[in-house]
Amino acid sequence: MKWLSMLMFLLLFPGFVYGQTEIVSVRSGKIHYLPDERAVFIGTVQNSGSAEAKATVNCRLYRHLGEEITLGSRTVTVPPKGKADSEFSFPLDGVEYGYEVQMWLEGGGKKISDYFGVSRNVIKIGIMGDSPYANYTDVFAWAPDDFGNLSPKGEHWWSGQGNYDYTKARLNERMRGWHDRGVKAVTYGKGVSGGPTGMDILIEHPDWSCYNRFGQLGGMNMAIDIWSLKNWDVNNHGDSGGRMWQFWNCWTPNFYETDAVLYGAQALVDGAKMFGWDGVRFDAQFDIFGGFSYDSKTTDHGENRDALNVRNLRLTKEHILKTFPDFIFGYNYGAVQNPPTEMDREVCKGGGLIMDEGFCDTSAPQHPDNPWINFARRIINEVKATGSLGGCQIVFEHNRMGVTVIADNDYGLIFCFAGGGRPYLWNYKSTRYRLDRFTTRYSEYLLNDDIKRLSKPEERFRVQRPATIWWKDWAGEYAPSEGRTQYILHLINPPQKKGIGSTPFPAPQNDISVDFMIPEGQELAEAWLLSPEPEVNGRKLSPVHNENGTVTFKVESLDLWKLLVVEVRRTK
Amino acid sequence: MKKYFWIYFLAAAFATTSPSGAADSPKAFMDGKRIVLENEFLRLVIDPERGGRVVSFMDKRDGEERMEPGRVEGLCFDQFYEQDDPLLSGQWSINGAQPYEGKILESGPKNASVQVGRMSIPFERNVYNCNYDSLYIEKIFTLMPGTPVLKIDIRIHNLSPEGRRPAYWFRSGYVLGKSRENERYIRPSQRGLMTGGPDDPATDQMVWDPAYGWTATADTTVHRGVVWLMDSSRLMMFYNSVAAVTGRQIDEFTNKYGVDPLWIWDNASSSAVTSEWYYRPVFLPSGGIWQTTVRMISLQKIDGVAHAGENFVADIEAPASGSEGAVSITLYRAANSVRNLTVTGELIDLDIAAKTIPLGKAQITGLEFDPRTVSLPVKVRIPAHALIRVHVSGVSGQGKSFTEKFEYIRNSDSKEIAYRIPAPKMTFDYRPGITGLKPDGKRRVLFLEGLAFDRWSLTGALKGMGAEIRESEFMKRRMTTAVRYFPATLREALKYDLIIMAAVDARSLGYDGCMILRDYVNNGGSLLVFGGLYSFGGGQFREMGLDSFLPLSVKNTFDLTKGNDSPVNPDAGLLKKILGMESGTGAEWGTVSWYHSLDAKKDARVLIRLGEQPLVAVSSSGKGRIACVAGAPLGPGDENAHPFWNSTGWNGLRRGLLKWLLRE
């Protein structure tokens, strides 16, 4: 009867066995989903006991400010001293931006979360860098020729630019790894041809090249080293001592010739077919550079160069989109002009990735945007201009070479996200808080070009104390749906040094008080404080209603960065 | 009589101490607005108001004035020049002769020295140029006792609050004998000693590759010479002319043709005698001073100069001999006093696989300004082609030991010794042709490989002919072009029977290299030039003067032309006559997709035409042979395209050209 009593005990007190199980990990099947996908989540339960155990896993999703979606529970049998997975899924039904998936075991225990993003265009909520939450990757100069050969014939090659060692097997394996996690892979593309196969194109089509006034190769890049071409043997590094030479044989096509444009576009199609690239990020698209054709005519043949460049870009996109309708296009472009040019409109159209590499120079003390406030405002302005044309502004990591990095990386990322910019190449591993998780979860309030900056923020918000907090440049409004308005205020504990470089962490601010002036005809619906400090969290705030009709929110502490989101709705 | 004795005695005593008479110690004194500087050897008159230069130059040993009457030149004239346009845009012109401030710094007994100086004029052809603003140029002329050596210390002070990049030019115009017809000049270049005389073409008047810091002029009919010593490290170019163009003519040619300075000087008439050199531009920070020293040595009893330095000036003679011979070395003291000299060396027989034969040894106890000649015996016949390397060691006046070496090349083609200054008229056969430097009979080819060089299939063909190939690859960087290897001297170039340029531009060789190449061909070398990217027009052949000795000349920078349906027309007669090819017209030539549109020169023999365009042409230049292929190895290369360079016609022509060029 002993065994019967034991069974009765287990049935009556299941927690006893559950006590030997715990949920040890939760992960989203992908870090990035397309809106029409069904998201999958896996929780792993570990049994530390010596008997098989059952565990019931609960799963819940959070999105928007605090919307909860319960996905129910699953009971799994966990072998002794073993692990078992419990899987949930959910149709995303087109709802974009950030999600948190949370799981915990029935009967108590810790809750574990993971985060993922949803968008049609990955760049819209794009995180790129060394983070596990990076949802796209940009593979630099991997191809035999970034212009004309992205589908190498052989298994093994050196890239034309950089002479990096590649094999099809290795690249395919990496591609599988990215795609399995939902990470989109963007190839590097260039309006400059190079490497041995690129030089073959030049030899075959000298009429496609730009020339300078001396009748020699011209345009943006041009370099030849016959020795390196002669000794280009991937199986034998020859005199290089086993190292690549890092020499880029290259030439600049004259894209007045539409045949050259279509050649480059087809090379991208061929590359995407071979490896599955999701997009291209041009480091110089197929624009016409100054100089001459082989026959001494100017490269633009006296025509409007801007119009020709727009023509080229449209040709390129149309050619590629015929085969890959969701292909992403990005450009190392800088910033759009005011008023925007036709080319500005074309690159931004459809969520184009607009990279401003110029940000990498801002760490130089003499740079006009070296002061943090200038750096931050430049991001705001560029995001606004690009976003108004439908593009996604990319902020290149500031080049911190030669300076001691203390809080520089944290502030760079904070100003980037707070300004609505998509960071490129930033370091997420050395930040004080998990900014990658936080920005994945709350991308709706950060990387959302529907957020309009408040032109007179002091009419809506007033940060009563302390006075040093930066907030005025980072106040916006957003209408998530008809009749609802959300006011977003970033609270930033400002850098304790004027310019980028060796910026120390500030002392935390405490007892912050923010007044909110409720717009006429509206009433307060709810308010949330979103924060990465110390872990990703969003919590509802209880306001204090003042006699003058304003409300006051209290924020107990601020180390670096928090967001206040106040939602109002029309008065009934 | 006694009365007259005292009168004569007093007159003589007064004369020896008067400024105008010979004096034991150097002196400087005013003569009106001019300053006289003299010692027992030299009498110089400096005119501060006219360019701060020496307007009268007399060597008291012959008592004759070196300045031509009525001319505005003089010694030690100077100016800045614009680095990109050194010959055309001087800071102030010769005729301008801007006034300098002048003063005597010292007047014996030890030294006599005079300082002249002035602020620069920040205008160039009446256009403001900040690069010349607020520079002060200063020269200090110094004579020491007992030497015919004039020392000139030059300083450029940057008085502006910002940096400057001046480039300094120094020139002297004088005639050593009765007539400029007998004037000769010698400059050490990387290609050997470069000598010349009246009416030389401008390309010979310039030495863009100075090897040492000296230059000399001489008149061997009166055996007078002047050697100039200067710092060599920043030297850009020597220039000499016994007849030079005027500023007006330069303007005219520049405005009319807009062409390369070398071309202008080749085609302009003459009017001046000049010996000059240019220093490279120097970065001069605010408050900075650039300084250099020049020494002029006036020599008598001189027949030639093979080497010069602070310690001695040397002449050399190695006459043809029977079974044994001797090399004569003549030495003169230079700026330093020297003693206990040992002279020795070796002779390298270039006719017999560079065999080295030691020379005998000679001693000289003391050396003064009168020449001392020593004979170094050689226990073999002095060969027709020989390199003589001379070692001179000794002790200078400061007790410091020194050893100096210099080389000279004997050339059997010239009756005169290569470096010497013949009279009355130079021939242009003076250069050291050493084609006998290939005693093992091996064919050596230097292949300058540019883009698509391999399409011509030359490497295999040359190896099939037993040739040894030195490959040198072309490089193009953002701003520059280069080849990995090119001979630094004519002697080195002449080791090769054939130099091939396959789409390599002239700038990658530099002016020096282009001149080496020209001299190489003139001395018997062969040259094969192919079209392609970085060749002919786009190869800057015209701008660098490279096409001046090719059979085909460049018409336009952008001469690369798409092929058309024009037929390839071989000249069967010439192919047979020159290359010994029998099947010129019967061959199949494929398609010429790209070619350079060039002009054939009068002396060109066009072997193949594309329609009317010259496609392959040959010519001779001096003792050498040149072949040019105007076709470019560009365009589709697959079998369907059937390119020219894959045709049976080209296969035969390639063989024929290589045999002709290698003289097989």
Contacts between the chains, C-beta under 8 A, distances in Angstrom:
chain1	res1	chain2	res2	distance
A	199	B	451	6.8
A	202	B	451	7.5
A	202	B	533	7.6
A	203	B	451	6.4
A	203	B	452	4.8
A	203	B	455	8.0
A	203	B	633	7.4
A	203	B	634	5.7
A	203	B	635	7.9
A	203	B	637	7.4
A	204	B	634	7.5
A	204	B	635	6.4
A	204	B	636	5.6
A	204	B	637	6.9
A	206	B	533	6.3
A	206	B	560	6.6
A	206	B	594	6.3
A	206	B	632	7.7
A	206	B	634	4.8
A	206	B	635	7.6
A	207	B	562	6.8
A	211	B	538	7.2
A	211	B	558	7.2
A	213	B	557	7.6
A	214	B	538	6.8
A	214	B	540	6.0
A	214	B	543	7.9
A	214	B	557	6.3
A	215	B	537	5.2
A	215	B	538	3.3
A	215	B	540	8.0
A	215	B	557	4.2
A	215	B	558	4.9
A	215	B	559	7.4
A	215	B	560	7.3
A	216	B	476	7.6
A	216	B	481	7.7
A	216	B	505	6.9
A	216	B	533	7.6
A	216	B	534	6.2
A	216	B	538	5.2
A	216	B	540	7.8
A	217	B	476	6.8
A	217	B	533	6.8
A	221	B	478	7.9
A	222	B	476	6.5
A	222	B	478	7.1
A	223	B	476	5.7
A	223	B	477	5.9
A	223	B	478	6.8
A	224	B	450	7.9
A	224	B	451	6.1
A	224	B	474	6.5
A	224	B	475	6.5
A	224	B	476	4.0
A	225	B	473	7.0
A	225	B	475	5.0
A	225	B	476	7.7
A	226	B	449	5.1
A	226	B	450	6.5
A	226	B	451	6.9
A	226	B	453	7.1
A	226	B	473	3.7
A	226	B	474	4.9
A	226	B	475	7.1
A	227	B	473	4.0
A	227	B	475	7.5
A	227	B	484	6.4
A	230	B	449	7.6
A	230	B	473	6.8
A	292	B	558	7.0
A	294	B	558	6.8
A	294	B	560	5.4
A	295	B	558	6.2
A	295	B	561	7.9
A	296	B	556	7.3
A	296	B	557	7.4
A	296	B	558	3.7
